[in-house]
Amino acid sequence: MIRAARYSDFAAIKHIFDVAFDDEYRQRGVDIVKRISRWQQIYPLIRILALFPNPYQDAFNVHVFDEDGEIRALIQPPARNRERTTWHIENVAVLPTFRGQGVAKKLLDFIFDHYNNLGVNRFTLEVDTKNASALRLYEKTGFRRYTTVNYYRLNSSKLTGQLKLATDPVEVPEGFRPHKASDAVQLFELYKDSTPSNVRMVDERKLSDFKDHALEEVSSYIKEQLKYCQENHWVVERDAKIVASMEIVAQHRKLPHVLRLQMHPGYHDLYEPLLRFAMHHLGQFPARSLLGASLEHQGAKAEAMQAIGFKLITSDHLMVRDNLQVITLAQFDNTAIKVEDAVFKPIFAERN
Ligand SMILES: CC(C)(COP(=O)(O)OP(=O)(O)OC[C@H]1O[C@@H](n2cnc3c(N)ncnc32)[C@H](O)[C@@H]1OP(=O)(O)O)[C@@H](O)C(=O)NCCC(=O)NCCS
């Protein structure tokens, strides 16, 4: 039986994550079992957030494969966009003794059917380029690769070394300023200008995806007040156009800092000063490693990060599965086309 997870499933869920993903998450500095335990602590809040549209509505949307009360596998698909037409398969895992019996395929088919009925037309996922069994599974269930993302880490000693190099006060590029709520339109433009069409077609991002959501703002404020982490967002504006966006999640907890950078293709020279600013900014926080990522088309970003000591930790393929479009051809009307007059002779006309 495949069903939505309940509070009583938490022990089994933690066990599956521990067995299947502990190494993968640890590579990125995340203790996944601890993270699930935190979800468990706020379970009543999760249930409330699941009731109405908000960015956290499906953050813990787990379905389990339950065989006579024994949880053998799970799948976690949150919505990827605010219109909820594209869903992301976040985690699929089967306990080792039950692998190779079609369980993962059943879970995926269940999710496709369940969400297709709710009007969902696209699924995405991310899979380690070295995970051969998962890649086979996803290809078999209709996914295809549309790009690849590389994850990089700058370890904390390298980060401290970079700090010494950063000038004090650090020089910022012309037009550098904190992000404002009214930047959404410009950020959407920057995303479109700097992202190739194969990625944009899958992402289907809309202006609404670039607007701040009140609940996210509240969550960020609370995390800052509790001294968990501080989230900052800056942009570079040139000639009334945003050409770079940089977000930093700086941690007080024992988690890696995170850097997100989006750059207009005409302004690659900004990578170096922005990275220098990031190093300088992180100097106020505990020494942690710093994570960054670059998509296949962001070669200049990868080069700039590697130049200051970032090392590649893993590469993931991003895959997409669209619903098959059923195209119903209109009934062919034999009288509508005079074959002898047509310069272009349609092949179906000959068949008639
Ligand atoms: C990847 C994983 C979910 C597959 O689960 P599973 O229940 O064994 O997969 P299924 O039995 O449903 O396999 C379906 C198809 O996937 C492919 N596949 C699955 N495991 C495979 C393996 N070890 N080698 C090659 N192909 C494999 C096969 O094509 C299979 O179809 P077939 O049996 O008709 O040839 C499971 O190995 C797992 O939990 N791995 C650890 C967690 C993980 O890596 N998750 C995916 C990343 S998000």
The ligand as a Gaussian input file, in Angstrom:
#p B3LYP/6-31G(d) Opt

LIG

0 1
 C       17.540000       3.775000      -6.779000
 C       16.535000       2.942000      -5.948000
 C       15.475000       3.897000      -5.407000
 C       15.891000       1.909000      -6.883000
 O       14.882000       1.221000      -6.140000
 P       14.341000      -0.240000      -6.562000
 O       13.074000      -0.501000      -5.855000
 O       15.431000      -1.224000      -6.402000
 O       14.076000      -0.024000      -8.108000
 P       13.051000      -0.889000      -8.977000
 O       13.147000      -2.319000      -8.549000
 O       11.709000      -0.246000      -8.958000
 O       13.688000      -0.739000     -10.416000
 C       13.053000      -0.152000     -11.490000
 C       14.057000      -0.058000     -12.650000
 O       15.185000       0.725000     -12.248000
 C       16.404000       0.162000     -12.744000
 N       17.247000      -0.268000     -11.609000
 C       16.930000      -0.249000     -10.294000
 N       17.954000      -0.702000      -9.559000
 C       18.957000      -0.983000     -10.437000
 C       20.298000      -1.471000     -10.303000
 N       20.823000      -1.738000      -9.104000
 N       21.021000      -1.613000     -11.411000
 C       20.520000      -1.322000     -12.648000
 N       19.255000      -0.877000     -12.821000
 C       18.506000      -0.694000     -11.744000
 C       16.016000      -1.026000     -13.554000
 O       15.907000      -0.595000     -14.886000
 C       14.654000      -1.395000     -13.029000
 O       13.811000      -1.954000     -13.992000
 P       13.907000      -3.523000     -14.374000
 O       13.942000      -4.275000     -13.086000
 O       12.628000      -3.742000     -15.156000
 O       15.130000      -3.659000     -15.186000
 C       17.246000       2.165000      -4.797000
 O       18.380000       1.520000      -5.316000
 C       17.668000       3.030000      -3.616000
 O       16.917000       3.232000      -2.658000
 N       18.905000       3.587000      -3.673000
 C       19.435000       4.454000      -2.618000
 C       18.766000       5.815000      -2.629000
 C       18.916000       6.498000      -3.968000
 O       19.986000       6.504000      -4.568000
 N       17.815000       7.119000      -4.458000
 C       17.793000       7.803000      -5.728000
 C       18.376000       9.154000      -5.664000
 S       17.187000      10.426000      -5.370000

